[in-house]
Amino acid sequence: MNDAAKAERMVQLCRSLFDRGYSVGGAGNVSVRSDEGGFLVTPTGSCLGRLEADRLTVIGPDGAPRPGPKPSKEFEFHRKLYDVRPEAGAIVHLHSTYLTALSCLEDLPRDNAIRPFTPYYVMRIGYMPVIPYYRPGSPQIGEDLAEAARRHKAQAFLLASHGVVVLGKDIDDAVNNAEELEETAKLLFLLKGEKLHYLTDAEIAELGGGY
């Protein structure tokens, strides 16, 4: 898929996320690796539901933005993750309802915010480390995400009192991961107070998961 097709697909999937309530207003940002070694990025202040393929921010292989819209200020933590995870082809950052609600809870287990209770969470995400709260745009978010990505093979990271950052091999994979993760968080809240059957270590290992 060339960069023009990647841009069109990125816009299509971002609009789908917005239309289904995974993002509101100007919240959230998305990036995709370009063929030439740079990135396609949602512009600063943009709405995921109102993007245009020819108005995405283009970051060149040298790391400098090309003429046009400025990138989201949070692209810096995307860049840090790409540096650590060369296999990642796209990153989706959302303030989706259930994952953001989860991120606001006190005393979340820092190594894994959701103890596995469905196989799909394990197969798509693995587990989800929690990054401490920093103001949006803080460089420390990127530093902590990069460190967590070095230590963990997880495909998602929960930013405390903020939202979620999800990786994928391409934009479709990243969005699929984000959708499955939001559904898992929703189920967790729906089942609150019920006795959950958590997957055993053996069941998690059978699915290819584990820390």
N, C-alpha and C positions, 0 to 999 in steps of 0.2 A: 504494500500500500504506500503510494507516494504521499508527499506532504500535503498536497491539495486534498487528497482523499481523507487523510488523517484529520485535517481541519474540519471537513464536512462531517465526518463521523463524530468528532469531538463536540461540535455544535449540536448535532442531533441528539446525542446522549445527554448532554448538559440540559437541553430543553426538556427531555423526558424526565430527568431528575427533578427539575423545577416544577413541571406540571403535576407531578405526583407528590409534591410537598416535601421532598428531601432537602430542598433549599428554598429560602424565602428572601425577597428583596435583593440586596447585593451581597448576601452571605455566601461564603464558600469560594473555592478556587480550584482549578484543574490545570494540569500540564501534561504534555505528551512529548516524548523524544522525537526529534525530527530526523530525517534521513541523513542530513549533512552533519549531524553531531551536536546540534543545538536543541532548542525546545520551542513548542507552541504553547502559549500560556494565556489564560483568561486575563484580560486587562484589569487594572486597578479600578475598584468600584463598580465593576460590571455585574450584571444580573445573569445567572446561568440560563435563564429562560429567554434572554433577548440578545444572544450572541450572534455575530456574523462571521462566517469563515474567513472573509478577507479583512476582518478587523481584529483578529487575534494578535496578541503580542508575539513577535518572533525574536527569539534569542539566538544569536549566531554561535557557531562552534567556539568562538573566542570568549563566550560568556557575556558579550555586550548586546544590549537590545538594538534591533534594527530600527530605522525610522518608522514611527507609527505610535500606537497606543503604548503607554507605560505598563509594565507587568504588575500584577498584584504584589503588594508589599510582602505578602507571605510566600512568594515564590522562593525567597532565600532559603526557607526550610525545605522546600521541594529540592532545591539544588543540592543541599547537604545530603539528603537521602539518596539522590541519584548517584552522588559520588561514592557512597558506601554500597549501594545496591546496583551495580552495573546491569543486572538482568532486568531491572524494572523499566518498563516502557511507558508507564503512565502513573500519575498520582492524583487522587481525588481527595480533596479536603472539604468536609461537609459539617454543617451545624444541624444535622437531621434530629428530629424531635427526641426519639428514644435514646439515641447514643449521647446526645447532649445532656439529657436528663440524667443518664447514668454517670456522665462525667462530673456532675455536680454533687454526687453523693460523697459523704465523708468515709474515710477508712476503706477505700477500695484497695484490694490486693494489688500491689504495684507491679508484680510480675505478670498478672493476668486478671483483667477486670471482670471477665466472664468465665466462670468455671464451666467446662463443656457439658452440655446436656443434650445436644443434637450432633449427629455425625457431620452435618453440613457445615457447621461452625468450624469443626476440626479440619475438614477437607479444604475449605476455602480460605480460612484465616489462620488456623493453628491455635493461636492464643493472642492476647492483646495486652501488652504492657501499658502502663499509665505514665504519662509525662507530667511532672508537677506544673502547677499554674504559673504562667507568666503573661504579662499584658500582650494582647495581639500585636504582632510585628516585632516582638522582642527577639534579638539574635540568639538568645539563650534557648529558645524553642528548637532552632535548628541544631544547636550544639547537643542538646539532650536527645533529640531524635536520632542524630547520627550515632551517638554513643549507644543508644538502645538498639539501633539497627545492626550495629557491629556485634552486639552481645546476643541478640535474639534473631531467629529466622522468621518471626511473625510477619504477616502481611498487613497488619494494621496496628496503629498506636492511638490510644485515647489521650487527648489533651485535657487535663483537669479543668473543669468549669469552662470549657471552650467547644470541643467537638472532636471529630475523628479524622485521622489521616490514613488513607488506604492505598496500597500499592497493587499493581498488576503488571502482567507481561506486556499488555497493550491496553488501550482505553476500554475496550469491551470487558476485558478481564478485571480491570480495576473497578468498573461500575458494577459488574456482577458481584464482586467481593463486597463492595459497599452496601449493595442491596441485601445480600444475605446477612451481613452483619447488623444492619438496622432491624431486620426482621427478628434476629436472635435477641436483640435488646428489647424489642417490643414484647416478645414471648416472655422474657424474663420479668417484665413489669406485670404482664397479664397473670403470670403464675405466682406473683408475690403472695406469700403466706401459705402456699401449697407445698407439699412435700415433693421435692423434685428427685427424679432419678438421674443422678450425675453419671457420666460415663466413667468406667474404671480405667486405670492406667493401661491395662491390657487391651481394652476396647479402643482407647485413644491410639495406642501403638499400632493396632491392626489397621487403622485408618491412615497411618503414616504421620501421626501427630506426636506431640511430646515436646518438652522444653529442650 
